[in-house]
Amino acid sequence: AERMTELAQGKDQGFDMARATAICSPQPFLPGLVASPPSVAGELNRWQAHAVRLGLKEPLLWLWGPPGTGKSQTIANIIAQCLAMQKTVLFVAEKSAALDVVQRRLASHGRAGD
């Protein structure tokens, strides 16, 4: 909580509060982005589609949520679309189980990566 307060107060010159607020806002769509990215590794709800659009637009994406909210599905879609565009992806997770789930989702749609 202390770190979040520091960031909100502008004590970190490398943190852009306006950009973070825009990215984290509850608005379902950002201007200039396609209305609905194609799902290439399973179906997406509107919030997952929003995260995929952000993942394809932004150079860095931090995706957080409680269990069962579709993070793995969203990440698999971002990775699959990036791979289809010949982009390199680094997916990092605290637990190896998350890596395994995403890799299985990609493999089940014929888009397994190393």
Residue pairs with C-beta under 8 A, 6 or more apart in sequence:
6 12
7 15
7 17
7 20
8 17
10 17
22 30
23 54
23 58
28 46
28 47
28 50
29 35
29 50
29 53
30 50
30 53
30 54
30 57
33 53
33 57
34 53
36 49
37 44
37 49
37 52
37 53
37 56
37 77
37 81
38 81
39 49
39 77
40 77
40 80
40 81
40 84
40 109
40 111
41 73
41 76
41 77
41 79
41 80
41 105
41 106
41 108
41 109
41 111
42 73
42 76
42 77
42 105
42 109
43 73
44 52
44 70
44 73
44 74
44 77
45 70
47 70
48 70
48 73
48 74
48 77
51 61
51 63
51 74
51 78
52 74
52 77
52 78
52 81
54 61
55 61
55 63
55 74
55 78
55 82
56 78
56 81
56 82
61 78
63 71
63 74
63 75
64 71
65 71
71 98
72 98
72 101
72 102
72 105
73 105
75 91
75 102
76 102
76 105
76 106
76 109
76 111
78 89
79 89
79 91
79 102
79 106
79 111
79 113
80 106
80 109
80 111
82 88
82 89
83 89
83 111
83 113
84 111
89 113
91 99
91 102
93 99
93 102
103 112
103 113
106 112
106 113
